[in-house]
Amino acid sequence: MTSRKFKTFGKLSSQGDGKFLTFRIKITNMKKQSRRTFVATAAALSASAATAMPTMEKKDKKQLVHHVFFWLKNGDSKEDLAKLLDGLRTLVKIETIRKLHIGVPASTEKRDVVDNSYHASELMFFDDTAGQKTYQDHPIHQKFIKDCGHLWEKVIVYDSMDV
């Protein structure tokens, strides 16, 4: 009588939504399995995971993207930039934000179409316009504006929806 033994191969998460895809492989006679066979099996499982992941996403929803660029009054001040970035980090606590990216200009190739004159940016993803409205009115966002608004001289916002 043979007992079935399984080993967890790996877990993958889709965009932090709490859904996991777990692979379990049956360990049969490991002594007869070559390294080549094992690697081929692992590659096949990884490939199937890559194709399975998109099916876990909500394809019928069109997300709203909110991209904000900040120009500081005192652009040479590392302290002001640090205060702004710390303030932006507090926004992640707002429940309707699905993903938040906070950044500074990248050191990429200089081209006429690239504007890297800003000092910081935030990129947020929302499920819909109602989620973005909740963010706009949220006490954490209002506190961020109150605490950090004196740091910037210019703000530009680009909002877009999936097509």
C-alpha positions as CSV (number, residue, x, y, z in Angstrom):
1,M,0.0,0.0,0.0
2,T,1.5,3.3,-1.0
3,S,0.6,6.5,0.7
4,R,0.3,9.8,-1.3
5,K,2.8,12.4,-0.3
6,F,2.5,15.9,-1.6
7,K,4.9,18.8,-1.4
8,T,3.8,22.4,-1.8
9,F,5.6,23.8,-4.9
10,G,4.8,27.5,-4.6
11,K,2.3,30.1,-4.0
12,L,1.5,33.1,-6.2
13,S,-0.7,36.0,-5.3
14,S,-2.6,38.2,-7.7
15,Q,-2.2,42.0,-7.1
16,G,-2.4,41.6,-3.3
17,D,-6.1,40.7,-3.5
18,G,-5.7,37.8,-1.0
19,K,-6.3,35.1,-3.7
20,F,-3.6,32.5,-3.9
21,L,-2.8,29.8,-6.4
22,T,-1.0,26.9,-4.8
23,F,0.7,24.1,-6.6
24,R,1.2,20.7,-5.1
25,I,3.2,18.0,-6.8
26,K,2.9,14.4,-5.9
27,I,6.2,13.0,-4.9
28,T,6.3,9.5,-6.3
29,N,9.7,8.0,-6.7
30,M,12.2,10.8,-6.3
31,K,15.2,8.6,-6.8
32,K,14.1,7.9,-10.4
33,Q,13.3,11.5,-11.3
34,S,16.2,13.2,-12.9
35,R,17.1,16.8,-12.4
36,R,16.1,17.5,-16.0
37,T,12.6,16.0,-15.4
38,F,12.2,18.0,-12.2
39,V,13.2,21.3,-13.9
40,A,10.9,20.6,-16.8
41,T,8.0,19.9,-14.4
42,A,8.7,23.1,-12.4
43,A,8.8,25.1,-15.7
44,A,5.5,23.7,-16.8
45,L,3.9,24.5,-13.5
46,S,5.3,28.0,-13.6
47,A,4.0,28.6,-17.1
48,S,0.5,27.3,-16.1
49,A,0.6,29.7,-13.2
50,A,1.4,32.6,-15.5
51,T,-1.6,31.8,-17.7
52,A,-3.9,31.2,-14.7
53,M,-3.2,34.4,-12.9
54,P,-5.1,36.8,-15.2
55,T,-8.3,34.8,-14.8
56,M,-8.3,35.8,-11.1
57,E,-8.5,39.5,-11.9
58,K,-11.7,41.4,-12.4
59,K,-11.9,41.9,-16.1
60,D,-15.3,43.5,-16.2
61,K,-14.3,46.5,-14.0
62,K,-12.6,49.6,-15.5
63,Q,-10.2,51.0,-13.0
64,L,-9.6,54.7,-12.5
65,V,-5.9,55.8,-12.4
66,H,-5.0,59.0,-10.5
67,H,-1.6,60.4,-11.2
68,V,-0.4,63.5,-9.3
69,F,2.9,65.4,-9.9
70,F,4.3,67.8,-7.3
71,W,6.7,70.7,-7.7
72,L,8.2,71.9,-4.4
73,K,8.6,75.5,-3.5
74,N,12.1,74.8,-2.3
75,G,13.2,72.2,-4.8
76,D,16.7,71.9,-3.4
77,S,15.4,71.0,0.1
78,K,15.9,67.3,0.9
79,E,13.9,67.9,4.1
80,D,10.9,69.2,2.2
81,L,11.0,66.3,-0.2
82,A,11.2,63.9,2.8
83,K,8.2,65.5,4.4
84,L,6.2,65.3,1.2
85,L,7.1,61.7,0.6
86,D,6.2,60.8,4.3
87,G,2.9,62.6,3.8
88,L,2.2,60.7,0.6
89,R,2.9,57.4,2.4
90,T,0.0,58.1,4.9
91,L,-2.5,58.0,2.0
92,V,-2.1,54.2,1.7
93,K,-4.4,53.8,4.7
94,I,-7.4,55.0,2.6
95,E,-9.4,51.9,2.0
96,T,-10.5,52.7,-1.6
97,I,-6.9,52.9,-2.9
98,R,-6.2,49.6,-4.6
99,K,-2.5,50.3,-5.4
100,L,-0.3,53.2,-4.6
101,H,3.1,54.1,-6.2
102,I,5.1,57.0,-4.8
103,G,8.1,58.1,-6.8
104,V,10.7,60.7,-7.8
105,P,11.9,61.4,-11.3
106,A,13.9,58.5,-12.8
107,S,17.3,59.0,-14.3
108,T,16.3,58.0,-17.8
109,E,17.5,59.2,-21.1
110,K,17.0,62.9,-21.8
111,R,14.4,63.4,-24.5
112,D,12.2,66.3,-25.6
113,V,9.1,64.4,-24.6
114,V,10.2,63.6,-21.1
115,D,9.3,66.1,-18.3
116,N,11.3,65.3,-15.2
117,S,11.1,68.8,-13.7
118,Y,8.7,67.6,-10.9
119,H,10.0,66.6,-7.5
120,A,7.6,63.7,-6.5
121,S,4.6,61.9,-7.9
122,E,1.9,59.5,-6.7
123,L,0.1,57.0,-8.9
124,M,-3.1,55.5,-7.4
125,F,-5.5,52.9,-8.7
126,F,-9.2,52.9,-7.8
127,D,-12.0,50.5,-8.6
128,D,-14.2,53.3,-9.9
129,T,-14.9,57.1,-9.7
130,A,-16.8,56.5,-6.4
131,G,-13.6,55.1,-4.9
132,Q,-11.6,58.1,-6.1
133,K,-14.3,60.5,-4.7
134,T,-14.0,58.7,-1.3
135,Y,-10.3,59.3,-1.4
136,Q,-10.7,63.0,-2.2
137,D,-13.0,63.6,0.7
138,H,-11.2,61.2,3.2
139,P,-9.9,62.8,6.4
140,I,-6.5,61.3,5.8
141,H,-6.3,63.0,2.4
142,Q,-7.5,66.3,3.8
143,K,-4.9,66.0,6.6
144,F,-2.2,65.4,4.0
145,I,-3.2,68.6,2.1
146,K,-3.3,70.6,5.4
147,D,0.1,69.3,6.6
148,C,2.0,69.3,3.3
149,G,0.2,71.9,1.1
150,H,2.7,74.6,2.1
151,L,5.5,72.5,0.6
152,W,4.5,72.7,-3.0
153,E,4.2,75.5,-5.5
154,K,2.5,73.5,-8.3
155,V,0.5,70.3,-8.6
156,I,-0.8,68.7,-11.8
157,V,-3.3,65.8,-11.7
158,Y,-4.0,63.4,-14.5
159,D,-7.0,61.0,-14.1
160,S,-7.9,58.3,-16.6
161,M,-10.1,55.3,-17.0
162,D,-9.5,52.0,-18.6
163,V,-10.8,51.8,-22.1
